[in-house]
Protein backbone atom coordinates (compact mmCIF):
# COMPACT_ATOMS: atom_id res chain seq x y z
CA UNK A 1 0.00 0.00 0.00
CA UNK A 2 1.51 3.31 -1.08
CA UNK A 3 0.70 6.74 0.32
CA UNK A 4 1.58 9.82 -1.76
CA UNK A 5 2.57 12.84 0.32
CA UNK A 6 2.35 16.48 -0.75
CA UNK A 7 6.10 16.64 -1.41
CA UNK A 8 5.89 13.81 -3.93
CA UNK A 9 7.58 11.38 -1.52
CA UNK A 10 5.93 7.97 -1.40
CA UNK A 11 5.77 6.03 1.86
CA UNK A 12 5.56 2.31 1.22
CA UNK A 13 6.58 0.28 4.25
CA UNK A 14 8.01 0.94 7.67
CA UNK A 15 11.63 2.04 7.29
CA UNK A 16 14.06 -0.54 8.64
CA UNK A 17 15.66 0.46 11.92
CA UNK A 18 17.29 -1.76 14.54
CA UNK A 19 17.27 -0.08 17.97
CA UNK A 20 20.60 -0.32 19.76
CA UNK A 21 19.50 0.84 23.22
CA UNK A 22 16.44 2.69 24.54
CA UNK A 23 16.41 5.45 21.90
CA UNK A 24 12.87 4.61 20.73
CA UNK A 25 11.47 4.85 24.26
CA UNK A 26 13.39 8.07 24.96
CA UNK A 27 12.14 9.63 21.71
CA UNK A 28 8.55 8.58 22.46
CA UNK A 29 8.75 10.05 25.97
CA UNK A 30 10.10 13.34 24.58
CA UNK A 31 7.37 13.36 21.93
CA UNK A 32 4.67 12.75 24.54
CA UNK A 33 5.92 15.77 26.50
CA UNK A 34 6.40 17.83 23.30
CA UNK A 35 10.11 18.26 24.06
CA UNK A 36 12.64 18.95 21.31
CA UNK A 37 15.19 16.24 20.52
CA UNK A 38 18.72 16.82 19.26
CA UNK A 39 20.27 13.94 17.34
CA UNK A 40 24.03 14.07 17.18
CA UNK A 41 26.49 11.67 15.65
CA UNK A 42 28.98 11.11 12.86
CA UNK A 43 28.02 10.92 9.22
CA UNK A 44 26.37 7.61 8.41
CA UNK A 45 25.46 6.61 11.96
CA UNK A 46 21.69 6.46 11.25
CA UNK A 47 20.24 9.77 12.40
CA UNK A 48 18.08 10.22 9.31
CA UNK A 49 16.98 6.59 9.29
CA UNK A 50 15.97 6.88 12.95
CA UNK A 51 13.89 10.00 12.28
CA UNK A 52 12.19 8.33 9.29
CA UNK A 53 11.41 5.29 11.42
CA UNK A 54 10.00 7.38 14.27
CA UNK A 55 7.96 9.54 11.88
CA UNK A 56 6.43 6.38 10.48
CA UNK A 57 5.63 5.06 13.97
CA UNK A 58 4.07 8.33 15.12
C-alpha positions as CSV (number, residue, x, y, z in Angstrom):
1,X,0.0,0.0,0.0
2,X,1.5,3.3,-1.1
3,X,0.7,6.7,0.3
4,X,1.6,9.8,-1.8
5,X,2.6,12.8,0.3
6,X,2.4,16.5,-0.8
7,X,6.1,16.6,-1.4
8,X,5.9,13.8,-3.9
9,X,7.6,11.4,-1.5
10,X,5.9,8.0,-1.4
11,X,5.8,6.0,1.9
12,X,5.6,2.3,1.2
13,X,6.6,0.3,4.3
14,X,8.0,0.9,7.7
15,X,11.6,2.0,7.3
16,X,14.1,-0.5,8.6
17,X,15.7,0.5,11.9
18,X,17.3,-1.8,14.5
19,X,17.3,-0.1,18.0
20,X,20.6,-0.3,19.8
21,X,19.5,0.8,23.2
22,X,16.4,2.7,24.5
23,X,16.4,5.4,21.9
24,X,12.9,4.6,20.7
25,X,11.5,4.8,24.3
26,X,13.4,8.1,25.0
27,X,12.1,9.6,21.7
28,X,8.5,8.6,22.5
29,X,8.8,10.1,26.0
30,X,10.1,13.3,24.6
31,X,7.4,13.4,21.9
32,X,4.7,12.8,24.5
33,X,5.9,15.8,26.5
34,X,6.4,17.8,23.3
35,X,10.1,18.3,24.1
36,X,12.6,18.9,21.3
37,X,15.2,16.2,20.5
38,X,18.7,16.8,19.3
39,X,20.3,13.9,17.3
40,X,24.0,14.1,17.2
41,X,26.5,11.7,15.6
42,X,29.0,11.1,12.9
43,X,28.0,10.9,9.2
44,X,26.4,7.6,8.4
45,X,25.5,6.6,12.0
46,X,21.7,6.5,11.2
47,X,20.2,9.8,12.4
48,X,18.1,10.2,9.3
49,X,17.0,6.6,9.3
50,X,16.0,6.9,12.9
51,X,13.9,10.0,12.3
52,X,12.2,8.3,9.3
53,X,11.4,5.3,11.4
54,X,10.0,7.4,14.3
55,X,8.0,9.5,11.9
56,X,6.4,6.4,10.5
57,X,5.6,5.1,14.0
58,X,4.1,8.3,15.1
